[in-house]
């Protein structure tokens, strides 16, 4: 049985979307998903705008320049 090492600080590796959800893959193998409706700027963005994101720092956050939206990984995990 292998044990997955969980990082102290959750860090984003990739961001993807379904029609209804934001999905963030973390470097430790976990995934965070949340409804796009929770984030009005993301919910109203075009697919091109959604795909044009920047991972901040070592993965602590995600920024979408075109729609002026920022999310922190820790905040998402804490429901904020």
Beta strands, then each sheet from edge to edge (+ up, - down):
strand 1: 12-17
strand 2: 21-26
strand 3: 31-35
strand 4: 54-56
strand 5: 61-64
strand 6: 69-72
sheet 1: 1+ 2- 3+
sheet 2: 4+ 5- 6+
end
